[in-house]
Amino acid sequence: MTAATSVAAPASAATQVWRPGDAFATVTNTAPWTFAQGSGFDATTYRPLTTYTTGNCGIAGLQALSDPAGLPSAGYNSNNHVVAGAGTCSSPFSIPAHGLTVHPMANDAIVMWTAPGDQPVSITGLISDADKSCGNGIDWRLALLPAGAGSAYWELARGGFDNGGTASPITGRSVTSIPAEKGDRIVLNVSSGGNPDCDLTNVALTITPVSVPGYAYVAMGDSYSSGEGSPENTFFSDTKRPDQKSGGTTGCHRSSVGWPTTIAAAKRLSGAQWKFAACSGARAIDFYQTNGSNPAERAQMLWLSRTTKLVTYTIGGNDVGFADILKDCVGDPIHYTPGGFGCSTPGRKGHDTAEAGLTKLTAGMRISPTGTTRTLADVYADTARRISPTGKVIVAGYPRLFALGGSCQVGVAQKLGGTARIPLSVNAADVAYLNNVLVRGNKIIAGAVSAANATLAREGRKIRVVPATKVATEFNAHSLCGKNAEYLNGAVLNGTHTTPDQRSFHPNKYGQSAYAKAVKAAL
């Protein structure tokens, strides 16, 4: 069995700790720090603060880099004591000894660290109000801007406060063991709360090199990679919580029998050598940002490093909105469900969501709170750039849900307040449409693989994205309402609950085995 691998600090940098205030000792060369003004995490808008003053506000030991007009600025108290007061400036402030400050205006204040080499790091810090005399507070965000990934960024933390409010710490799983690589930028963005007056802000920020486990295999992705659809008792306890709407559970639903566990076993990897990061409900944004529905789940790409040799995933189904589409397509004779027959008709939610969703895969899926987008091909290439140059990224598509021809009964519901059991079905026209949506989606996935590989080749990289082409082969004879054993759940309803269980329309235990076979064929 392969020994566990760690990514450690280079010997020459083992005790290196980076603090932005240190840059003011040599303001003619602040590397690896940059102080700038700009907008959000759009690096194309960043303009370095170049005007240097000492004795700022008439106070000895206060240094500043600013816009020629005066603000935004980044300042430093080089004294061994707290500086409190206004000096020749307009309002009073308090800056700790050897403390850094920033002041945003219409443009945000930017504090940026550029990684001098491949080095996992952790970040600690505290953001606080330096001028409590007026203003309406600030907001701050911290992100990793990976080198070579265009406008993509991974948000690590965020916070803020009203004027005079409680200091805001930089904490959480996402700021621990960040796999920074040479040229990556860690950016602290401080923005005005609307009125930039008196927005002088203390920034205590420390970046420390760390030694972290390097995973040989990372299983990323959405519900079709997490093991969703498996029996309820197979979900790891920390990935499920009660769901009152369905009467079941919700959460990432990583399953002990999910197909990634079979891949890890086939690679003879122990639990410490691979990371199961897939999460039911994940969208492309959850590869880059903390999962909004499951805040304990950090951006999935943050688990990747140069020691990673294999990545597998499915992604895109939730960006298309397939759960909402299915809800609109399942019907019954008395419209027990919100949907009903005819969801394939233009103007219906099912149809319009599907068509808009397929367009997103090639036009761009949202990967940030501010609306940054990446195509499916971009996501594949971003993944490949973050792992071993000799590694492999395997992406799988989605199986056809229904047997060809005719309608399909997908489940039975118990009528609320009674004992009547009502059949739930998808009619023939809608079956044909939903199958076609999946076929078209899988064609887009195949095209995205080719486009990602073309990009990687142009960049001179040997790594390639590999499609798991056997998914259709494994599932097509085992769709819902077919003649053979079904590899997928239909609509799973608990008691009289009208909201389907999260396991609905996902691979059952046989489907997990089928996915494992398809992915193993691509290893």
N, C-alpha and C positions, 0 to 999 in steps of 0.2 A: 504494500500500500504506500502511496506517495506521502511523504511527510508533509505536515502543514507548513505553509509558506507565510512569511511575514514581510510586510513592506516597512522598512526601517529608515531612520534618518541617516544620511551619509555621515561617516565618522567626523569629517571636518565641520559638520553643522549640527552635531549631536546636542550641543548646549545652546544653539542659536535660538534667541527669542526675538520676535520682531514687534516693535511698538512704533506707531507713526510719529510720535514726538521726537524719536531719535533722529529723524530726518533733518530736524532743524539744527543739528550740530554741523551739518555740511549742506546748507541750503542751495549751493550751486550744483549739487548732485544728490537728490533725495532718494534715489533708487534703494530698495525696490518699491518705495512709496511714491505716489503721485497725488497731488492735491489739485482738484479741478472743480469746474462748474459744468453743469449739463442737465440732462433730462432723464430721470429714471435710470434704467440699465441699458440705454441706447448709447453705446460707446462712441458712435459717430458724432454725438453732440458734445463730447467732453472737450473742454478747453482748459489747459493747465492754468493755475493761478501763478502768475510770474512776477508780480510786483512785491518786492521784499522790503519790509520796514522793521526796524528794531526800536525799542522804546515806544512801542505802540501805545496810544492813549496817554503819552507822556509818562509812562511807568517803566522804569528800568527793568530789563529782563523779559519784557513782553515782545515776542517776535511774531511776525505775520507774513503770510503770502496771500495776495488778494488780486482781484480784478483791478485793472488800472483805475476804474471808477470808484474803487474802495470796497465794494461787496459784490458777490460772496467772498468769504475769506476763510482761511485756516490759520489759527494762531497757536502759540506755544508759550507757556510760562516756564522759563528756564530757571526761575528762582527756586530756592530750597524752602520756600514758604508759600502759603496761600496768598494770592493777590485778590483783595476785595476793595471795591470802590468803583469810581467812574473815571478818575483821572481827568483827561481833557475830552473824554468821550461823553456821549449824551445821557447814558443811563448806567446805573451801577451794576456790577457783575461780581461773580466770585469764581476764581479759577484755582484748582488745586496746584500744589507744587508739582512741577514737571508735568502739568496737564495740558492736553490738546483741546482746542475749541474749534468749532466751525460755525459759520453764520450763513444760512441760505438766504436767497432773495427770491425773485421770480424764477431764477434758475436754482436747481438743487445744489447743495454742497456735496462734493464727491471726495471720499478718501479711498484710495485704491492701492492695493498691494499686488505686485506682479511676481508670481512664483519664479525664483531664480533657477529651479531645478525640479525634478520629480520628487515630491516630498509630501506625504500625508501630514496634515496639520489639524490642530484643534483651535477654536477661537473662544475667548472669554472677553467680557467687557460690560460696561455700564454706560448708558446714555442718560444725561441729566441736564436740567435747566440751569444755565449759567447766569441768566438775567431774568429775574422774577418780577421786575418792576412793571412790565406791560407785555403785550402780545397775546397770542392765543395758542401757543404750543407748537409742537413739531411732530412729524411722523418720520420714522426711519425704517429702512429695509437693508438687509445684508444678502448678497448673492455671490455665487461663483459664476464667472463668465468664462466658459471653457475655450481654450485656444482653438482656432480653426473651425468654430461652430457658428459663425455668422452672428445672428441676433439672438441665438439661444442663450438662456441663462438658467441656473438652478437657484431658486430662492432658498436661503438658509434660515432666515429669521426676520422678524419684523416687530415693531412696537411703536410707541409714541406716548405723548402726554400733553395735557393742557398746560397753560402757563402756570408755573410753580408746582406742577404735579409731581407725583412719585417717580423717582428715577426708574428707568427701564433697563433691565438686565438683558444681556445677550446670552441666552441659554437654549437648551434643547438638544435632542438627538442629532439634528441636522448640522450643528456646529461642532460636532465631535467626530474626529477621524475623517476629515474631508480629504479625498484622494487627489490633492492638487498636483498638477503636472507642469513642467516648464512652460512658461508663457500664459498659464491660466491667471485670471485676475479675480481677486476677492475684493468686492466693492461694497463700501458702506455709503448709502445714499440718505442724506438728511434733507427733508423738504419742509417748506413752510406750511403751517396749518391754515394758510389762507391770507393771513396778515404777517408779513415778514418782519415787522417791527419787533425789536427786542428778542430775536430768535437765536441769540448767542447760546450755543449748546456745548456742554462738556462731553468729550468723547474719550472714554478709557477703553482701549482696545489692545489686546495682546494676541498674537498668533504664535503658536508653539508647535514645533515639530513633534510628531508622535510615531510610535511603532504600532502598526495595526495588522490584524490578520488579513491575508490576501486570499480571496476565494478563487479556487480553480474553476468553479462553475457557479453562475448566477442565473437562477430561474426567475425572470421578470415576467410582466404581462398582466392580463386581466383575468376574468373569471374562467375563461377557457384554458388558462394555465395554472390557476390556483387550486384546481380540483373541485371547483363548484359543481354541484350536481351529485357529488358523492354522498353517502349516508351522513346524516347529521352528527352521529357520534364519532365521525372520523375527523371533524374539524378541530384544529388545535385550539385549546381553550382561550388563548390570548388573541384569537382572530375571529371570535364570535361574541355576540351580545344579544339579549332578547329583542325581538321586534314585535311590538304590539299590533302593528297593522296586519301582519301576515300570520301571527301566532307562532312563528318559527324564530329564527335568528337572522341577524344581519352581521356585516363585517367583512373582512378580507377572505374568510372561509378558506384558509389554506388547509388542505386535507392530507392526512397521513397516507392516503392511497392515491393522491393526485399524481398525474403522470410524471411530473418532474422528479418525484421520489424514485421512480423506476429508472430514470435516466441517471440519477446520482448513483444508484446501486450498480448500474451497468458500467459506470466509470470507476467503480470501487472507491467512492469518496465517502469519508466519514462525515458526520454532522458538522464538524468544525471546518471542513474543507469546501463546503458549498453553502450558498445562501439562497433560501427560498423567499423571494421578495414579491412574487406575484400577488395580486389583490383583486378580489371580486369587485367589479364596478370601475376598475381603473380605466382611465383614458390617457391619451398621449401626454396631457399636462402632468400626470402623476409620475411620469418618467423624469420630469424636470423640477417639480415642486413638491412640497409636503402635501400629502393626500388630504384634500379638503374634507372628505367624509370620514376619514380615519386619521386624525392628527398625529398619532404615534408612528405613522408610516412616513418615513422620510422619502425624498425623491429617489426613485428606484435606481437611477444611474449613479447615485452616490455610492452604491455597493460595488461598482466596477473599479478595477485597477489593472496595472500592467501584468499582474500575476494571473488574471482571469483568462483562461484558455477557451471557455465555452459559455455562451449566453443563449438561452432559448426564450421565446415568447410568442404570444398572440397579442395583438393590439389593434385597435381601430373599431371594433364592434360597438363599443360604447360611445365613441365619437360619432358614429353613424346614428346612434340612438336606437339600437335594435330592441331594447327592452320596451321602449315606448311604442315602437312599431307593432310589436307583438300584442301589447295590451289593446291596441286599436283593432286588431285583426281577429281576436278570439271572440266568438259570439254564441248566442243560443236563441232558441225560438222566441223567448220573451224578454230578450235583452237584459238578462241577469247581470251581465258585465257592462262596463262603460262603452266598450267597443261594439262590434257587430259586424255582420257580413258587408263586404264591399269596400274594405280598407284599401284595396288596390286602385280605387277610383281617384283621379286627380281632384284635389280639394279636400280629401280626407287626410287626417293627421298621419295615418300610417304611410300613405303614399308620399305625401309631401316631405315628411321627416326622412324617409328613405332616400329620396332623390337629392335632397339637400345634403344629407349625410355622406353619400357616396362622393359628391363633389368636394367635400371637405378633405377627403383622403389625398386628393391630388392638388387642390387649391391651397390647402393649409389648415391644420388643426390647431386650436388654441393651446399654447403651452405655457402661458404666463397670465397672472391676474390683469396685466395691462394690455392683453390682446396680441402679444407676439405669437406668430404662427410658424409651424413647420409642416412640410408635407410628410407623407409616410416614408418616402425615400430619404428625406432629411433625417428622420428619426432613426432609420436603419444605419445610415452612415455615421450619425453622432454616436451610436452605440459602439460601432466597430472601431472608431477612433480612440475609445477609452480603454480598450483591452489589449492583451498581448498582440504584437504584430503578427504572430503566428497562430492566433486564436481563430475562433469560428463563431459567427452569429447565425443561429438557425431560427427562422421565422416560419410559423405555421398559419395557415388560413383557417376558415371555419367550415364545418360540415354542412351539407344540405340537410335541412330539418325534416322535410316531408317526402314520402314516397311519391313518385310521379303519377299524375292522373287522379282525379277525384278529390273529394273533400276529406277531412281528417278530424276524427274526434280526439281531442287532446287531453281530456280530463272530465271529471264529474264534480259538480259543486253541490253543497248542501244549502238549500235555501234558508236564509236567515229567518229564525222564528218558526221554522217548521222542519219536517222530516223529508220533504221532497228532495230527490237527487236529480240534478239538472245536468244533462250532457253539455259539454263545452266543445265547440268545433270551430274549424277554419274551413270556409267553403272552397270549392274547387278553383275558382278564379283567383282567390287570395293565396291559396297554396302555390299555384303556378307563379304568382308574382313574387312571393317571398323567396321561393327557390331561386328565381331569376336574380333577385337582389343579391343573394349570397354568391351566385355564380359571377355576377359582375364585380362584387367586392373582391372575390378571390383573384379575378383577372387584374384588378388594380394592385393587389398585393404582389402578384407576379411581376407586373410592370415596375413597381416600386423597387423590388429586389434588383432588377436589371439596372434601373437608374442609379441606385445607391452604389452598385458595383462599378458602374462607369465613373462615378464621382471619385471613388476610392482609387481606381486605376489612374485617373488623371492626376491625383495627388501623389502618385508613386507608391501607394501602399499595396502590399501583397494580400492583406486580409480580405476576405470576401464574405458576403451575406449569402446564406444557403437556404433555399426554400424547402420546407418539408412537404414534398409533392404527393406523398402517399395518403394524406388525410382523406381525400375523396375516395380513394380505393378502399380504405378501411371502413368508411361509414356508409357509402351509398346504398349498400344492400341491407342496411340496418337503420334506415330512417324511421321516423314515426309513421305509423299506419302501413308499414311494409309487411311483406310475407315472413321475414325473418325476425329474430330477436332484436328488439330495439336497443340501440346504444345511447339513446337520449331520453331524458325525462320529458313528459308532457307538462301540462299545467298542474303544479302541485299546490293544492289548497288544504289548509289545516282547519278542520271543523267547519264552522259557519263563516270563517273569515273570507272576505271577498277579494283581498289583495293576495296575489300569488306569492308563494314562498320563493325565496331567492334562488332555490335550486331548479326552478322551472326552466325548461328548454336548455338544459345543460347536460353534458355527458354523464351518464351513470357509471357504475363501476366497470361495466364492459366498455363504455366509451373511453374511460381513462386508459384502459389497456390498449385500445385502438390508437389513441393519440400517442402513447408511448412507442408503439410499433412504428408509426409514421415518422416520429422524430428520430428514433434509433436508426432508421434507414438513411437518415441524412447526416449522421455522425461522421 
